[in-house]
């Protein structure tokens, strides 16, 4: 029998890592989206948490099904902005409600934090993800430009 998907915070509101055992399990799923993450996953995330990033996972029993890394901050364009750095569901569990569960939780969290805008970027090659985001009511509002330094 399948358990209900639960969302587990892996960082607290002060940016401290919590649930080290879940963080270790989350790494493989997170690397499905970000294979370039440094070998010291926990160390890299500790720095991201110190910079305002927060991490949650979607879990079913002992299995990590999805990972979301986000931050909430103010800027002159959006006011209070809730930005999702990373949102990934493990490839073996896509199209089974995990992404929607994470997205719903993230939007609730954005409201809790007083955000006026919910924003994420998605690589141009991720067409399946784009279909999902469109189905969930997100729209393309601007372009993201980048230049490597």
C-alpha positions as CSV (number, residue, x, y, z in Angstrom):
1,X,0.0,0.0,0.0
2,X,1.3,3.5,-0.9
3,X,1.7,6.0,1.9
4,X,0.5,9.5,1.6
5,X,3.0,12.0,0.3
6,X,4.3,14.1,3.1
7,X,6.4,17.3,2.9
8,X,9.3,17.5,5.3
9,X,11.4,20.6,6.0
10,X,15.1,20.0,5.9
11,X,16.0,23.6,7.0
12,X,14.4,25.8,9.6
13,X,13.4,29.4,9.3
14,X,16.8,30.5,10.7
15,X,18.6,28.6,7.9
16,X,19.8,25.7,10.0
17,X,19.9,22.2,8.5
18,X,17.6,19.7,10.2
19,X,16.9,16.0,9.7
20,X,20.4,15.1,8.5
21,X,19.2,11.6,7.6
22,X,16.6,13.0,5.1
23,X,19.2,15.4,3.7
24,X,21.4,12.5,2.9
25,X,18.6,10.7,1.1
26,X,17.5,13.8,-0.8
27,X,20.9,14.2,-2.5
28,X,20.3,11.6,-5.3
29,X,17.0,13.1,-6.2
30,X,18.4,16.6,-6.2
31,X,21.3,15.5,-8.4
32,X,18.8,14.4,-11.1
33,X,18.1,18.1,-11.7
34,X,21.5,19.4,-10.6
35,X,24.3,16.9,-11.4
36,X,26.8,19.8,-11.0
37,X,26.2,20.1,-7.2
38,X,29.5,19.9,-5.3
39,X,30.6,16.6,-3.9
40,X,30.0,17.9,-0.3
41,X,26.2,18.2,-0.8
42,X,25.5,19.0,2.9
43,X,28.3,21.6,3.0
44,X,27.0,23.3,-0.2
45,X,23.5,23.4,1.1
46,X,24.6,24.8,4.5
47,X,26.0,27.8,2.6
48,X,22.8,28.1,0.6
49,X,20.8,28.0,3.8
50,X,23.0,30.7,5.3
51,X,22.2,32.8,2.2
52,X,18.4,32.4,2.7
53,X,17.7,29.2,0.8
54,X,15.3,26.7,2.3
55,X,14.8,23.0,1.4
56,X,11.9,20.7,1.6
57,X,11.3,17.2,0.3
58,X,8.3,15.1,-0.7
59,X,8.5,11.7,0.9
60,X,6.6,8.4,0.8
61,X,7.5,6.3,3.8
62,X,11.3,6.2,3.7
63,X,11.6,7.3,0.1
64,X,12.4,10.8,-1.1
65,X,10.2,11.5,-4.1
66,X,11.0,15.1,-4.8
67,X,13.0,18.1,-3.6
68,X,12.3,21.8,-3.6
69,X,14.9,24.5,-2.8
70,X,13.4,28.0,-2.4
71,X,13.9,31.5,-0.9
72,X,11.8,34.5,-0.1
73,X,13.2,38.0,-0.4
74,X,12.3,41.5,-1.5
75,X,13.3,43.3,-4.6
76,X,12.2,46.5,-6.4
77,X,10.3,44.7,-9.2
78,X,8.3,42.1,-7.3
79,X,8.0,43.3,-3.8
80,X,8.2,40.2,-1.7
81,X,9.2,37.4,-4.0
82,X,9.1,33.7,-3.4
83,X,11.6,32.2,-5.8
84,X,12.0,28.4,-6.4
85,X,15.6,27.6,-7.2
86,X,15.1,23.9,-7.7
87,X,12.0,21.7,-8.1
88,X,12.5,18.1,-9.0
89,X,10.6,14.8,-8.8
90,X,12.5,11.6,-9.0
91,X,12.3,10.3,-12.6
92,X,10.7,7.0,-11.4
93,X,7.7,8.9,-9.8
94,X,6.9,11.6,-12.3
95,X,3.3,12.3,-13.3
96,X,2.0,10.7,-10.0
97,X,1.2,13.9,-8.0
98,X,4.5,14.5,-6.4
99,X,5.3,17.7,-8.3
100,X,1.8,19.0,-7.7
101,X,2.0,18.3,-4.0
102,X,5.3,20.2,-3.8
103,X,4.0,23.1,-5.9
104,X,0.9,23.4,-3.7
105,X,3.0,23.4,-0.6
106,X,5.4,25.9,-2.0
107,X,2.6,28.3,-2.9
108,X,1.1,27.9,0.6
109,X,4.5,28.7,2.1
110,X,4.8,31.7,-0.2
111,X,1.5,33.1,1.1
112,X,2.5,32.4,4.7
113,X,5.7,34.4,4.1
114,X,3.7,37.3,2.6
115,X,5.0,36.9,-0.9
116,X,3.1,38.7,-3.7
117,X,4.8,36.7,-6.5
118,X,5.7,33.0,-7.0
119,X,8.6,32.7,-9.4
120,X,10.8,29.9,-10.8
121,X,13.0,29.5,-13.8
122,X,13.1,26.4,-16.0
123,X,15.7,25.5,-18.6
124,X,14.6,25.8,-22.1
125,X,15.2,22.1,-22.7
126,X,12.8,21.0,-20.0
127,X,9.7,20.9,-22.1
128,X,7.9,18.2,-19.9
129,X,8.4,20.5,-16.9
130,X,7.0,23.4,-18.9
131,X,3.8,21.5,-19.7
132,X,3.4,20.8,-16.0
133,X,4.0,24.4,-15.0
134,X,1.5,25.7,-17.6
135,X,-1.1,23.1,-16.4
136,X,-0.6,24.4,-12.9
137,X,-1.3,28.0,-13.9
138,X,2.2,29.4,-14.2
139,X,2.9,31.7,-17.1
140,X,6.0,32.9,-18.9
141,X,6.3,36.5,-17.9
142,X,9.9,37.4,-18.7
143,X,13.2,36.1,-20.0
144,X,16.2,35.2,-17.9
145,X,19.5,36.3,-19.4
146,X,22.8,34.9,-18.3
147,X,26.5,35.5,-19.1
148,X,29.2,33.3,-17.6
149,X,31.9,35.2,-15.8
